[in-house]
């Protein structure tokens, strides 16, 4: 008679749990290293803010709130109002975004959605090449080639819109080659590779099933891009635009060469102006005492504006992501 009793299975070797033993110690060490790296970045930012603000204390104490509300900048008279430079930085950066954003998104969509395979790689290489060009080269190209040739174009535009309300104020004579508009064009060329590269990477993350679903419902290519690709990529594209804006606001040498170095506030985009980064580069070498403190103060203001722009970008991206998840 056969033995029908079942035998107990032989005990198997114990399988270690993930996170136990040396692995758990490694995770703890990794968390500590990551936390330390993050704290170092915050510490560096805090040191920059504290040290520059301390160096600018003389100008801040002398001018008070008028440092950012007054447009009179006269070092010989001891008057330092930075509003004209804040205006010039904002205006030239806005012009750059107006030109760069449509071009960048168009290139990103072309390389991801429409370009033949043989054209994608050359376009990507060209964007990488533009990003690698030093800013001083852009500035030299702007002052030697672009500004002299654009002055005639500006004159023609000013004549064409003469008498048209609003436009005759934005595009008025005298039209100068070294102006807000030229600075904006140079900045646009400089930030196009940044916005394009980041937007292209974001658009590439759109799930293929989302595209196929749009095509399956009879959508054209443009409708697929409009209703599937762009809503999915909106947050990332916004972040790319904000990063490009931060680069445009902080650009120094290229802007200093083509903006005209004239601290004034006005609606004419063809007039010369100045920016915070440009005036720091132009005047810091010969500045002393309160003048030097005022230039450092402009750096503090620029730093604060850049932080605000980046925080706004994080908020916009987060809001867009929440809306997308809720949809």
VENGINOR-V67331 format. One record per pair of residues at least 12 apart in sequence whose ideal C-beta (glycine too) atoms are under 6 Angstrom apart, sorted by the first residue. I is the first residue (numbers start at 1). GAP is how many residues later the second one is. D is the distance in whole Angstrom. If there is no record, write none. Layout:
BEGIN
i:I gap:GAP d:D
i:I gap:GAP d:D
END
This chain:
BEGIN
i:52 gap:244 d:6
i:52 gap:247 d:6
i:52 gap:248 d:5
i:53 gap:247 d:5
i:55 gap:241 d:5
i:56 gap:237 d:5
i:56 gap:240 d:4
i:56 gap:241 d:4
i:56 gap:244 d:5
i:58 gap:232 d:5
i:58 gap:235 d:4
i:59 gap:21 d:6
i:59 gap:231 d:6
i:59 gap:234 d:4
i:59 gap:235 d:4
i:59 gap:238 d:5
i:60 gap:237 d:6
i:63 gap:17 d:6
i:66 gap:15 d:6
i:67 gap:15 d:6
i:68 gap:14 d:6
i:69 gap:14 d:6
i:70 gap:13 d:6
i:71 gap:12 d:4
i:71 gap:13 d:4
i:71 gap:194 d:5
i:73 gap:190 d:5
i:75 gap:216 d:5
i:80 gap:214 d:4
i:82 gap:216 d:5
i:84 gap:179 d:4
i:84 gap:180 d:6
i:84 gap:181 d:5
i:85 gap:189 d:6
i:85 gap:190 d:6
i:85 gap:191 d:4
i:85 gap:194 d:5
i:87 gap:178 d:5
i:88 gap:185 d:4
i:88 gap:186 d:5
i:88 gap:187 d:4
i:89 gap:160 d:6
i:89 gap:186 d:4
i:89 gap:187 d:5
i:91 gap:89 d:5
i:92 gap:88 d:5
i:92 gap:91 d:4
i:92 gap:92 d:5
i:92 gap:183 d:6
i:93 gap:152 d:6
i:93 gap:155 d:4
i:93 gap:156 d:5
i:95 gap:89 d:3
i:96 gap:88 d:5
i:96 gap:91 d:4
i:96 gap:92 d:4
i:96 gap:95 d:6
i:96 gap:152 d:5
i:99 gap:89 d:4
i:100 gap:88 d:4
i:100 gap:91 d:5
i:100 gap:92 d:5
i:100 gap:95 d:6
i:101 gap:140 d:6
i:103 gap:89 d:6
i:104 gap:88 d:5
i:104 gap:91 d:4
i:104 gap:92 d:4
i:105 gap:94 d:6
i:107 gap:89 d:5
i:108 gap:88 d:5
i:108 gap:91 d:4
i:108 gap:92 d:4
i:108 gap:95 d:6
i:111 gap:12 d:5
i:111 gap:89 d:6
i:112 gap:88 d:6
i:112 gap:91 d:5
i:112 gap:92 d:6
i:127 gap:66 d:5
i:127 gap:69 d:5
i:127 gap:70 d:6
i:130 gap:63 d:4
i:131 gap:62 d:4
i:135 gap:118 d:5
i:135 gap:119 d:5
i:136 gap:117 d:5
i:138 gap:48 d:6
i:138 gap:52 d:6
i:138 gap:116 d:4
i:139 gap:114 d:5
i:139 gap:115 d:4
i:139 gap:118 d:4
i:142 gap:44 d:5
i:142 gap:116 d:4
i:143 gap:114 d:5
i:143 gap:115 d:5
i:147 gap:30 d:3
i:147 gap:31 d:5
i:147 gap:35 d:5
i:147 gap:111 d:6
i:148 gap:29 d:6
i:150 gap:27 d:6
i:150 gap:32 d:6
i:151 gap:26 d:4
i:154 gap:21 d:3
i:154 gap:116 d:5
i:155 gap:20 d:5
i:157 gap:14 d:5
i:158 gap:13 d:5
i:158 gap:14 d:6
i:158 gap:15 d:5
i:158 gap:17 d:5
i:169 gap:98 d:5
i:170 gap:97 d:6
i:170 gap:99 d:5
i:172 gap:96 d:5
i:175 gap:95 d:4
i:176 gap:96 d:5
i:178 gap:80 d:5
i:178 gap:82 d:4
i:178 gap:94 d:6
i:179 gap:81 d:6
i:179 gap:91 d:5
i:179 gap:92 d:6
i:179 gap:93 d:5
i:180 gap:89 d:5
i:180 gap:93 d:5
i:181 gap:88 d:5
i:181 gap:89 d:6
i:182 gap:76 d:5
i:183 gap:72 d:5
i:183 gap:75 d:5
i:183 gap:76 d:4
i:186 gap:68 d:5
i:186 gap:72 d:6
i:187 gap:61 d:4
i:187 gap:64 d:6
i:191 gap:53 d:4
i:191 gap:56 d:5
i:191 gap:57 d:5
i:194 gap:50 d:5
i:194 gap:53 d:6
i:195 gap:45 d:5
i:195 gap:46 d:6
i:195 gap:49 d:4
i:198 gap:42 d:4
i:199 gap:38 d:5
i:199 gap:41 d:5
i:202 gap:31 d:5
i:202 gap:34 d:3
i:203 gap:30 d:5
i:206 gap:23 d:5
i:206 gap:26 d:5
i:210 gap:18 d:5
i:211 gap:13 d:6
i:211 gap:17 d:6
i:214 gap:14 d:5
i:234 gap:86 d:5
i:235 gap:82 d:4
i:235 gap:85 d:4
i:235 gap:86 d:5
i:238 gap:78 d:5
i:238 gap:79 d:6
i:239 gap:74 d:5
i:239 gap:78 d:5
i:242 gap:71 d:3
i:245 gap:64 d:6
i:246 gap:60 d:5
i:246 gap:63 d:6
i:250 gap:27 d:6
i:252 gap:25 d:4
i:252 gap:29 d:5
i:255 gap:20 d:5
i:255 gap:23 d:5
i:256 gap:22 d:4
i:256 gap:25 d:5
i:256 gap:26 d:6
i:259 gap:14 d:6
i:259 gap:15 d:6
i:259 gap:19 d:6
i:260 gap:12 d:2
i:260 gap:13 d:6
i:261 gap:13 d:5
i:276 gap:22 d:5
i:276 gap:26 d:5
i:280 gap:15 d:5
i:280 gap:18 d:6
END
